[in-house]
């Protein structure tokens, strides 16, 4: 079972995005991030996105 607090590790820059529906972001490399929504214990609508 993965909890949001488990993803708050140095280098991940895990954070909630200010969008609706609520999405989260994890830093991957450079300006690339994996963004997703939570559905219970599962990540859904997972995307690889480039910011900036």
mmCIF file as gemmi writes it, N, C-alpha and C atoms, coordinates in Angstrom:
data_model
loop_
_atom_site.group_PDB
_atom_site.id
_atom_site.type_symbol
_atom_site.label_atom_id
_atom_site.label_alt_id
_atom_site.label_comp_id
_atom_site.label_asym_id
_atom_site.label_entity_id
_atom_site.label_seq_id
_atom_site.pdbx_PDB_ins_code
_atom_site.Cartn_x
_atom_site.Cartn_y
_atom_site.Cartn_z
_atom_site.occupancy
_atom_site.B_iso_or_equiv
_atom_site.pdbx_formal_charge
_atom_site.auth_seq_id
_atom_site.auth_asym_id
_atom_site.pdbx_PDB_model_num
ATOM 1 N N . UNK Axp A 1 ? 0.848 -1.177 0 1 0 ? 1 A 1
ATOM 2 C CA . UNK Axp A 1 ? 0 0 0 1 0 ? 1 A 1
ATOM 3 C C . UNK Axp A 1 ? 0.894 1.24 0 1 0 ? 1 A 1
ATOM 4 N N . UNK Axp A 2 ? 0.728 2.094 -0.997 1 0 ? 2 A 1
ATOM 5 C CA . UNK Axp A 2 ? 1.533 3.308 -1.091 1 0 ? 2 A 1
ATOM 6 C C . UNK Axp A 2 ? 0.745 4.485 -0.536 1 0 ? 2 A 1
ATOM 7 N N . UNK Axp A 3 ? 1.382 5.228 0.318 1 0 ? 3 A 1
ATOM 8 C CA . UNK Axp A 3 ? 0.78 6.429 0.87 1 0 ? 3 A 1
ATOM 9 C C . UNK Axp A 3 ? 1.465 7.643 0.26 1 0 ? 3 A 1
ATOM 10 N N . UNK Axp A 4 ? 0.742 8.73 0.192 1 0 ? 4 A 1
ATOM 11 C CA . UNK Axp A 4 ? 1.316 9.956 -0.358 1 0 ? 4 A 1
ATOM 12 C C . UNK Axp A 4 ? 2.577 10.354 0.383 1 0 ? 4 A 1
ATOM 13 N N . UNK Axp A 5 ? 2.63 10.151 1.683 1 0 ? 5 A 1
ATOM 14 C CA . UNK Axp A 5 ? 3.82 10.504 2.461 1 0 ? 5 A 1
ATOM 15 C C . UNK Axp A 5 ? 5.026 9.664 2.054 1 0 ? 5 A 1
ATOM 16 N N . UNK Axp A 6 ? 4.8 8.454 1.558 1 0 ? 6 A 1
ATOM 17 C CA . UNK Axp A 6 ? 5.898 7.592 1.113 1 0 ? 6 A 1
ATOM 18 C C . UNK Axp A 6 ? 6.605 8.167 -0.111 1 0 ? 6 A 1
ATOM 19 N N . UNK Axp A 7 ? 5.924 9.032 -0.848 1 0 ? 7 A 1
ATOM 20 C CA . UNK Axp A 7 ? 6.499 9.607 -2.063 1 0 ? 7 A 1
ATOM 21 C C . UNK Axp A 7 ? 7.255 10.911 -1.796 1 0 ? 7 A 1
ATOM 22 N N . UNK Axp A 8 ? 7.202 11.407 -0.592 1 0 ? 8 A 1
ATOM 23 C CA . UNK Axp A 8 ? 7.884 12.659 -0.234 1 0 ? 8 A 1
ATOM 24 C C . UNK Axp A 8 ? 9.345 12.384 0.096 1 0 ? 8 A 1
ATOM 25 N N . UNK Axp A 9 ? 10.097 12.003 -0.918 1 0 ? 9 A 1
ATOM 26 C CA . UNK Axp A 9 ? 11.509 11.69 -0.762 1 0 ? 9 A 1
ATOM 27 C C . UNK Axp A 9 ? 12.359 12.765 -1.432 1 0 ? 9 A 1
ATOM 28 N N . UNK Axp A 10 ? 13.573 12.989 -0.939 1 0 ? 10 A 1
ATOM 29 C CA . UNK Axp A 10 ? 14.45 13.983 -1.563 1 0 ? 10 A 1
ATOM 30 C C . UNK Axp A 10 ? 14.638 13.687 -3.055 1 0 ? 10 A 1
ATOM 31 N N . UNK Axp A 11 ? 14.529 14.722 -3.862 1 0 ? 11 A 1
ATOM 32 C CA . UNK Axp A 11 ? 14.721 14.586 -5.301 1 0 ? 11 A 1
ATOM 33 C C . UNK Axp A 11 ? 13.451 14.33 -6.087 1 0 ? 11 A 1
ATOM 34 N N . UNK Axp A 12 ? 12.409 13.816 -5.444 1 0 ? 12 A 1
ATOM 35 C CA . UNK Axp A 12 ? 11.157 13.536 -6.152 1 0 ? 12 A 1
ATOM 36 C C . UNK Axp A 12 ? 10.325 14.797 -6.373 1 0 ? 12 A 1
ATOM 37 N N . UNK Axp A 13 ? 10.458 15.776 -5.491 1 0 ? 13 A 1
ATOM 38 C CA . UNK Axp A 13 ? 9.649 16.994 -5.53 1 0 ? 13 A 1
ATOM 39 C C . UNK Axp A 13 ? 8.159 16.644 -5.681 1 0 ? 13 A 1
ATOM 40 N N . UNK Axp A 14 ? 7.712 15.656 -4.92 1 0 ? 14 A 1
ATOM 41 C CA . UNK Axp A 14 ? 6.314 15.229 -4.948 1 0 ? 14 A 1
ATOM 42 C C . UNK Axp A 14 ? 5.432 16.334 -4.387 1 0 ? 14 A 1
ATOM 43 N N . UNK Axp A 15 ? 4.382 16.719 -5.14 1 0 ? 15 A 1
ATOM 44 C CA . UNK Axp A 15 ? 3.479 17.749 -4.644 1 0 ? 15 A 1
ATOM 45 C C . UNK Axp A 15 ? 2.136 17.678 -5.363 1 0 ? 15 A 1
ATOM 46 N N . UNK Axp A 16 ? 1.156 18.269 -4.708 1 0 ? 16 A 1
ATOM 47 C CA . UNK Axp A 16 ? -0.194 18.382 -5.259 1 0 ? 16 A 1
ATOM 48 C C . UNK Axp A 16 ? -0.217 19.556 -6.212 1 0 ? 16 A 1
ATOM 49 N N . UNK Axp A 17 ? -0.842 19.362 -7.364 1 0 ? 17 A 1
ATOM 50 C CA . UNK Axp A 17 ? -1.001 20.445 -8.326 1 0 ? 17 A 1
ATOM 51 C C . UNK Axp A 17 ? -2.282 21.213 -8.015 1 0 ? 17 A 1
ATOM 52 N N . UNK Axp A 18 ? -2.317 22.466 -8.381 1 0 ? 18 A 1
ATOM 53 C CA . UNK Axp A 18 ? -3.478 23.324 -8.109 1 0 ? 18 A 1
ATOM 54 C C . UNK Axp A 18 ? -4.448 23.295 -9.284 1 0 ? 18 A 1
ATOM 55 N N . UNK Axp A 19 ? -4.95 22.099 -9.593 1 0 ? 19 A 1
ATOM 56 C CA . UNK Axp A 19 ? -5.902 21.915 -10.696 1 0 ? 19 A 1
ATOM 57 C C . UNK Axp A 19 ? -7.066 21.057 -10.219 1 0 ? 19 A 1
ATOM 58 N N . UNK Axp A 20 ? -8.14 21.09 -10.965 1 0 ? 20 A 1
ATOM 59 C CA . UNK Axp A 20 ? -9.296 20.231 -10.711 1 0 ? 20 A 1
ATOM 60 C C . UNK Axp A 20 ? -9.461 19.327 -11.922 1 0 ? 20 A 1
ATOM 61 N N . UNK Axp A 21 ? -9.644 18.029 -11.794 1 0 ? 21 A 1
ATOM 62 C CA . UNK Axp A 21 ? -9.583 17.299 -10.545 1 0 ? 21 A 1
ATOM 63 C C . UNK Axp A 21 ? -8.169 17.317 -9.965 1 0 ? 21 A 1
ATOM 64 N N . UNK Axp A 22 ? -8.065 17.016 -8.691 1 0 ? 22 A 1
ATOM 65 C CA . UNK Axp A 22 ? -6.791 17.05 -7.994 1 0 ? 22 A 1
ATOM 66 C C . UNK Axp A 22 ? -5.812 16.069 -8.628 1 0 ? 22 A 1
ATOM 67 N N . UNK Axp A 23 ? -4.628 16.585 -8.977 1 0 ? 23 A 1
ATOM 68 C CA . UNK Axp A 23 ? -3.558 15.772 -9.551 1 0 ? 23 A 1
ATOM 69 C C . UNK Axp A 23 ? -2.287 15.988 -8.744 1 0 ? 23 A 1
ATOM 70 N N . UNK Axp A 24 ? -1.363 15.054 -8.872 1 0 ? 24 A 1
ATOM 71 C CA . UNK Axp A 24 ? -0.088 15.113 -8.163 1 0 ? 24 A 1
ATOM 72 C C . UNK Axp A 24 ? 1.04 15 -9.178 1 0 ? 24 A 1
ATOM 73 N N . UNK Axp A 25 ? 2.22 15.44 -8.765 1 0 ? 25 A 1
ATOM 74 C CA . UNK Axp A 25 ? 3.368 15.439 -9.655 1 0 ? 25 A 1
ATOM 75 C C . UNK Axp A 25 ? 4.589 14.884 -8.936 1 0 ? 25 A 1
ATOM 76 N N . UNK Axp A 26 ? 5.373 14.095 -9.673 1 0 ? 26 A 1
ATOM 77 C CA . UNK Axp A 26 ? 6.661 13.6 -9.191 1 0 ? 26 A 1
ATOM 78 C C . UNK Axp A 26 ? 7.7 13.953 -10.243 1 0 ? 26 A 1
ATOM 79 N N . UNK Axp A 27 ? 8.768 14.607 -9.826 1 0 ? 27 A 1
ATOM 80 C CA . UNK Axp A 27 ? 9.856 15.011 -10.715 1 0 ? 27 A 1
ATOM 81 C C . UNK Axp A 27 ? 10.575 13.771 -11.247 1 0 ? 27 A 1
ATOM 82 N N . UNK Axp A 28 ? 10.872 13.773 -12.542 1 0 ? 28 A 1
ATOM 83 C CA . UNK Axp A 28 ? 11.579 12.648 -13.154 1 0 ? 28 A 1
ATOM 84 C C . UNK Axp A 28 ? 12.991 13.071 -13.553 1 0 ? 28 A 1
ATOM 85 N N . UNK Axp A 29 ? 13.094 14.028 -14.481 1 0 ? 29 A 1
ATOM 86 C CA . UNK Axp A 29 ? 14.393 14.46 -14.978 1 0 ? 29 A 1
ATOM 87 C C . UNK Axp A 29 ? 14.23 15.79 -15.691 1 0 ? 29 A 1
ATOM 88 N N . UNK Axp A 30 ? 15.112 16.75 -15.391 1 0 ? 30 A 1
ATOM 89 C CA . UNK Axp A 30 ? 14.998 18.062 -16.018 1 0 ? 30 A 1
ATOM 90 C C . UNK Axp A 30 ? 13.632 18.655 -15.753 1 0 ? 30 A 1
ATOM 91 N N . UNK Axp A 31 ? 12.942 19.02 -16.812 1 0 ? 31 A 1
ATOM 92 C CA . UNK Axp A 31 ? 11.604 19.6 -16.647 1 0 ? 31 A 1
ATOM 93 C C . UNK Axp A 31 ? 10.5 18.55 -16.809 1 0 ? 31 A 1
ATOM 94 N N . UNK Axp A 32 ? 10.849 17.28 -16.814 1 0 ? 32 A 1
ATOM 95 C CA . UNK Axp A 32 ? 9.867 16.211 -16.98 1 0 ? 32 A 1
ATOM 96 C C . UNK Axp A 32 ? 9.327 15.729 -15.64 1 0 ? 32 A 1
ATOM 97 N N . UNK Axp A 33 ? 7.992 15.532 -15.6 1 0 ? 33 A 1
ATOM 98 C CA . UNK Axp A 33 ? 7.31 15.06 -14.398 1 0 ? 33 A 1
ATOM 99 C C . UNK Axp A 33 ? 6.279 14.006 -14.767 1 0 ? 33 A 1
ATOM 100 N N . UNK Axp A 34 ? 6.039 13.089 -13.857 1 0 ? 34 A 1
ATOM 101 C CA . UNK Axp A 34 ? 4.917 12.162 -13.968 1 0 ? 34 A 1
ATOM 102 C C . UNK Axp A 34 ? 3.78 12.789 -13.163 1 0 ? 34 A 1
ATOM 103 N N . UNK Axp A 35 ? 2.628 12.97 -13.792 1 0 ? 35 A 1
ATOM 104 C CA . UNK Axp A 35 ? 1.465 13.518 -13.101 1 0 ? 35 A 1
ATOM 105 C C . UNK Axp A 35 ? 0.375 12.45 -13.068 1 0 ? 35 A 1
ATOM 106 N N . UNK Axp A 36 ? -0.454 12.501 -12.033 1 0 ? 36 A 1
ATOM 107 C CA . UNK Axp A 36 ? -1.462 11.458 -11.863 1 0 ? 36 A 1
ATOM 108 C C . UNK Axp A 36 ? -2.521 11.897 -10.867 1 0 ? 36 A 1
ATOM 109 N N . UNK Axp A 37 ? -3.597 11.121 -10.813 1 0 ? 37 A 1
ATOM 110 C CA . UNK Axp A 37 ? -4.66 11.286 -9.833 1 0 ? 37 A 1
ATOM 111 C C . UNK Axp A 37 ? -4.666 10.043 -8.95 1 0 ? 37 A 1
ATOM 112 N N . UNK Axp A 38 ? -5.243 10.148 -7.769 1 0 ? 38 A 1
ATOM 113 C CA . UNK Axp A 38 ? -5.402 8.993 -6.883 1 0 ? 38 A 1
ATOM 114 C C . UNK Axp A 38 ? -6.819 8.466 -7.005 1 0 ? 38 A 1
ATOM 115 N N . UNK Axp A 39 ? -6.963 7.148 -7.047 1 0 ? 39 A 1
ATOM 116 C CA . UNK Axp A 39 ? -8.259 6.479 -6.964 1 0 ? 39 A 1
ATOM 117 C C . UNK Axp A 39 ? -8.1 5.42 -5.891 1 0 ? 39 A 1
ATOM 118 N N . UNK Axp A 40 ? -8.39 5.79 -4.665 1 0 ? 40 A 1
ATOM 119 C CA . UNK Axp A 40 ? -8.141 4.888 -3.543 1 0 ? 40 A 1
ATOM 120 C C . UNK Axp A 40 ? -6.646 4.744 -3.338 1 0 ? 40 A 1
ATOM 121 N N . UNK Axp A 41 ? -6.131 3.542 -3.516 1 0 ? 41 A 1
ATOM 122 C CA . UNK Axp A 41 ? -4.702 3.274 -3.373 1 0 ? 41 A 1
ATOM 123 C C . UNK Axp A 41 ? -3.97 3.284 -4.704 1 0 ? 41 A 1
ATOM 124 N N . UNK Axp A 42 ? -4.687 3.491 -5.802 1 0 ? 42 A 1
ATOM 125 C CA . UNK Axp A 42 ? -4.108 3.388 -7.134 1 0 ? 42 A 1
ATOM 126 C C . UNK Axp A 42 ? -3.906 4.756 -7.785 1 0 ? 42 A 1
ATOM 127 N N . UNK Axp A 43 ? -2.813 4.893 -8.516 1 0 ? 43 A 1
ATOM 128 C CA . UNK Axp A 43 ? -2.597 6.073 -9.35 1 0 ? 43 A 1
ATOM 129 C C . UNK Axp A 43 ? -3.331 5.842 -10.667 1 0 ? 43 A 1
ATOM 130 N N . UNK Axp A 44 ? -4.086 6.846 -11.111 1 0 ? 44 A 1
ATOM 131 C CA . UNK Axp A 44 ? -4.83 6.747 -12.368 1 0 ? 44 A 1
ATOM 132 C C . UNK Axp A 44 ? -4.512 7.957 -13.236 1 0 ? 44 A 1
ATOM 133 N N . UNK Axp A 45 ? -4.881 7.888 -14.498 1 0 ? 45 A 1
ATOM 134 C CA . UNK Axp A 45 ? -4.663 8.991 -15.441 1 0 ? 45 A 1
ATOM 135 C C . UNK Axp A 45 ? -3.22 9.476 -15.376 1 0 ? 45 A 1
ATOM 136 N N . UNK Axp A 46 ? -2.293 8.536 -15.473 1 0 ? 46 A 1
ATOM 137 C CA . UNK Axp A 46 ? -0.865 8.819 -15.363 1 0 ? 46 A 1
ATOM 138 C C . UNK Axp A 46 ? -0.348 9.385 -16.684 1 0 ? 46 A 1
ATOM 139 N N . UNK Axp A 47 ? 0.39 10.508 -16.603 1 0 ? 47 A 1
ATOM 140 C CA . UNK Axp A 47 ? 0.961 11.153 -17.782 1 0 ? 47 A 1
ATOM 141 C C . UNK Axp A 47 ? 2.411 11.531 -17.515 1 0 ? 47 A 1
ATOM 142 N N . UNK Axp A 48 ? 3.213 11.574 -18.572 1 0 ? 48 A 1
ATOM 143 C CA . UNK Axp A 48 ? 4.554 12.119 -18.528 1 0 ? 48 A 1
ATOM 144 C C . UNK Axp A 48 ? 4.461 13.484 -19.178 1 0 ? 48 A 1
ATOM 145 N N . UNK Axp A 49 ? 4.765 14.543 -18.429 1 0 ? 49 A 1
ATOM 146 C CA . UNK Axp A 49 ? 4.583 15.907 -18.924 1 0 ? 49 A 1
ATOM 147 C C . UNK Axp A 49 ? 5.865 16.718 -18.755 1 0 ? 49 A 1
ATOM 148 N N . UNK Axp A 50 ? 6.049 17.659 -19.67 1 0 ? 50 A 1
ATOM 149 C CA . UNK Axp A 50 ? 7.187 18.561 -19.585 1 0 ? 50 A 1
ATOM 150 C C . UNK Axp A 50 ? 6.684 19.935 -19.158 1 0 ? 50 A 1
ATOM 151 N N . UNK Axp A 51 ? 7.268 20.448 -18.073 1 0 ? 51 A 1
ATOM 152 C CA . UNK Axp A 51 ? 6.897 21.761 -17.571 1 0 ? 51 A 1
ATOM 153 C C . UNK Axp A 51 ? 7.986 22.759 -17.916 1 0 ? 51 A 1
ATOM 154 N N . UNK Axp A 52 ? 7.59 23.958 -18.201 1 0 ? 52 A 1
ATOM 155 C CA . UNK Axp A 52 ? 8.463 25.115 -18.469 1 0 ? 52 A 1
ATOM 156 C C . UNK Axp A 52 ? 9.22 24.923 -19.73 1 0 ? 52 A 1
